[in-house]
Every structure is written in C-alpha cells, then in structure tokens.
C-alpha cells in the first residue's frame, strides 16, 4: 500500500496535463513500483541464480 505522501511526490512529477487513461496508467505503475520496492526491503526477492534456474525451466 502506498502512503498519501509518497503518492503526492509522484503526482508532482506528472505532466501538468494528461488524460484520465494516462493518469490511471501512471498510478498503476507507481503502485507496482512501490510494491516491488517494499518486497526488496523485506527480502522477498529471489537471487539471480534462482532466477536463472526458473528461466531455464520455462524453456524446457
């Protein structure tokens, strides 16, 4: 979940004019970004070696 303060920071970096569709896209991106940052801070990521192993399994 994103805080109002972080959201305000992101919104301040948006262009002065944008469509509702663009706004929704940007807000979804901000949410995904903040979720990934939180996962990283909580050590909920996998190592590069684990990732390589998973990718190899995809192509079998």
Backbone as ProteinMPNN parsed JSONL, in Angstrom:
{"seq_chain_A": "XXXXXXXXXXXXXXXXXXXXXXXXXXXXXXXXXXXXXXXXXXXXXXXXXXXXXXXXXXXX", "coords_chain_A": {"N_chain_A": [[0.85, -1.174, 0.0], [0.485, 2.235, -0.724], [1.578, 5.328, 0.64], [-0.073, 8.451, 1.231], [1.632, 10.6, 1.158], [3.877, 9.677, -0.322], [2.558, 9.234, -2.714], [1.775, 11.828, -3.385], [4.282, 12.921, -3.951], [4.987, 11.515, -6.262], [2.888, 12.319, -7.96], [3.419, 15.016, -8.221], [5.489, 14.931, -10.016], [4.295, 14.31, -12.381], [3.144, 15.256, -15.702], [1.728, 18.546, -16.409], [-0.661, 18.402, -17.786], [-2.696, 15.665, -18.541], [-4.383, 12.768, -19.758], [-7.225, 10.984, -18.384], [-6.867, 8.262, -18.752], [-4.051, 8.119, -19.043], [-3.337, 9.03, -16.513], [-4.353, 6.976, -14.881], [-2.792, 4.821, -15.813], [-0.244, 5.71, -15.018], [-0.588, 5.836, -12.23], [-1.04, 3.14, -11.653], [1.443, 2.126, -12.392], [3.063, 3.403, -10.471], [2.068, 2.21, -8.146], [2.825, -0.494, -8.606], [5.605, -0.179, -8.699], [6.17, 0.789, -6.095], [5.305, -1.445, -4.648], [7.19, -3.378, -5.474], [9.517, -2.227, -4.461], [8.992, -2.369, -1.721], [8.885, -5.172, -1.426], [11.555, -5.774, -1.96], [12.846, -4.447, 0.146], [11.897, -5.994, 2.225], [13.198, -8.324, 1.878], [12.009, -10.151, 0.105], [12.681, -11.171, -2.327], [14.159, -13.025, -5.071], [17.28, -14.677, -5.654], [19.762, -13.935, -8.196], [20.757, -16.286, -9.26], [18.703, -18.103, -8.637], [16.717, -17.022, -10.227], [17.791, -17.429, -12.8], [17.694, -20.233, -12.852], [14.894, -20.64, -12.772], [14.176, -19.439, -15.211], [15.453, -21.134, -17.025], [13.905, -23.427, -16.637], [11.5, -22.602, -17.748], [11.913, -22.82, -20.469], [12.081, -25.469, -21.051]], "CA_chain_A": [[0.0, 0.0, 0.0], [1.274, 3.46, -0.849], [1.119, 6.409, 1.505], [-0.507, 9.673, 0.549], [2.816, 11.447, 0.986], [4.619, 9.167, -1.471], [1.727, 9.458, -3.89], [1.888, 13.252, -3.717], [5.593, 13.113, -4.566], [4.903, 11.008, -7.634], [1.952, 13.145, -8.725], [4.106, 16.275, -8.53], [6.379, 14.732, -11.164], [3.483, 14.095, -13.579], [2.971, 16.47, -16.518], [0.617, 19.401, -15.989], [-1.886, 17.942, -18.435], [-2.703, 14.295, -19.002], [-5.731, 12.207, -19.819], [-7.58, 10.083, -17.287], [-6.207, 6.987, -19.044], [-2.639, 8.272, -18.698], [-3.26, 9.125, -15.058], [-4.557, 5.631, -14.335], [-1.583, 4.052, -16.135], [0.853, 6.173, -14.16], [-0.867, 5.432, -10.857], [-0.805, 1.697, -11.579], [2.896, 1.944, -12.414], [3.569, 3.834, -9.161], [1.704, 1.162, -7.196], [3.686, -1.648, -8.852], [6.95, 0.204, -8.299], [6.228, 0.829, -4.623], [5.206, -2.83, -4.167], [8.474, -4.048, -5.7], [10.472, -1.658, -3.506], [8.667, -2.959, -0.412], [9.331, -6.564, -1.453], [13.003, -5.763, -1.875], [13.219, -4.054, 1.512], [11.512, -7.083, 3.125], [13.933, -9.516, 1.427], [11.071, -11.067, -0.532], [13.129, -11.324, -3.705], [14.963, -14.224, -5.288], [18.633, -14.36, -6.119], [19.956, -14.019, -9.642], [20.932, -17.707, -9.571], [17.366, -18.698, -8.617], [16.029, -16.519, -11.408], [18.343, -18.161, -13.949], [17.153, -21.587, -12.785], [13.487, -20.564, -13.173], [14.112, -19.136, -16.644], [15.813, -22.365, -17.722], [12.758, -24.324, -16.56], [10.456, -22.114, -18.653], [12.216, -23.195, -21.844], [12.175, -26.94, -21.172]], "C_chain_A": [[0.896, 1.238, 0.0], [0.695, 4.538, 0.073], [0.725, 7.623, 0.66], [0.684, 10.583, 0.249], [3.65, 10.993, -0.218], [3.847, 9.408, -2.762], [1.8, 10.915, -4.335], [3.21, 13.544, -4.424], [5.57, 12.665, -6.018], [4.014, 11.902, -8.495], [2.6, 14.474, -9.101], [5.034, 16.146, -9.733], [5.611, 14.471, -12.465], [3.415, 15.381, -14.392], [1.758, 17.277, -16.051], [-0.718, 18.974, -16.599], [-1.713, 16.496, -18.873], [-4.127, 13.772, -18.95], [-5.974, 11.312, -18.609], [-6.901, 8.732, -17.5], [-4.728, 7.031, -18.682], [-2.447, 8.325, -17.188], [-3.385, 7.745, -14.422], [-3.334, 4.764, -14.597], [-0.435, 4.424, -15.214], [0.643, 5.751, -12.711], [-0.657, 3.933, -10.667], [0.689, 1.397, -11.566], [3.5, 2.304, -11.052], [3.269, 2.761, -8.117], [2.615, -0.057, -7.363], [5.115, -1.364, -8.403], [7.101, 0.183, -6.784], [6.131, -0.579, -4.034], [6.525, -3.566, -4.335], [9.527, -3.529, -4.737], [10.249, -2.258, -2.125], [9.108, -4.419, -0.351], [10.841, -6.645, -1.295], [13.464, -5.437, -0.461], [12.916, -5.162, 2.516], [12.19, -8.406, 2.75], [13.013, -10.586, 0.849], [11.407, -11.25, -2.016], [13.895, -12.636, -3.834], [16.321, -13.799, -5.828], [18.696, -14.48, -7.636], [20.103, -15.477, -10.073], [19.578, -18.418, -9.606], [16.566, -18.275, -9.838], [16.492, -17.261, -12.653], [17.779, -19.574, -14.003], [15.696, -21.607, -13.24], [13.356, -20.322, -14.667], [14.455, -20.377, -17.457], [14.646, -23.353, -17.727], [11.638, -23.895, -17.503], [10.658, -22.647, -20.059], [12.425, -24.689, -22.025], [10.927, -27.487, -21.782]], "O_chain_A": [[1.938, 1.264, 0.654], [-0.518, 4.636, 0.253], [1.155, 7.772, -0.484], [0.728, 11.248, -0.786], [4.076, 11.813, -1.031], [4.437, 9.751, -3.787], [1.878, 11.199, -5.531], [3.253, 14.319, -5.379], [6.077, 13.36, -6.899], [4.358, 12.204, -9.638], [2.351, 14.999, -10.186], [5.332, 17.139, -10.397], [6.215, 14.416, -13.536], [3.604, 16.471, -13.852], [0.872, 16.748, -15.38], [-1.774, 19.165, -15.996], [-0.713, 16.141, -19.497], [-4.964, 14.27, -18.197], [-5.039, 10.933, -17.903], [-6.414, 8.123, -16.547], [-4.206, 6.092, -18.082], [-1.508, 7.737, -16.652], [-2.612, 7.391, -13.531], [-2.883, 4.046, -13.704], [0.263, 3.554, -14.693], [1.593, 5.351, -12.037], [-0.151, 3.505, -9.631], [1.15, 0.528, -10.826], [4.356, 1.58, -10.542], [4.126, 2.439, -7.295], [3.119, -0.594, -6.376], [5.759, -2.218, -7.793], [8.061, -0.381, -6.259], [6.791, -0.883, -3.04], [6.941, -4.301, -3.439], [10.347, -4.303, -4.243], [11.206, -2.614, -1.437], [9.648, -4.859, 0.665], [11.345, -7.501, -0.569], [14.37, -6.083, 0.065], [13.589, -5.27, 3.541], [11.808, -9.47, 3.238], [13.214, -11.779, 1.077], [10.521, -11.456, -2.846], [14.234, -13.273, -2.837], [16.482, -12.711, -6.381], [17.807, -15.047, -8.271], [19.623, -15.857, -11.141], [19.327, -19.236, -10.491], [15.827, -19.074, -10.413], [15.671, -17.675, -13.472], [17.425, -20.063, -15.077], [15.299, -22.485, -14.006], [12.513, -20.935, -15.323], [13.815, -20.645, -18.474], [14.426, -24.042, -18.723], [10.901, -24.743, -18.007], [9.686, -22.902, -20.771], [12.907, -25.119, -23.073], [10.81, -28.699, -21.967]]}, "name": "protein", "num_of_chains": 1, "seq": "XXXXXXXXXXXXXXXXXXXXXXXXXXXXXXXXXXXXXXXXXXXXXXXXXXXXXXXXXXXX"}
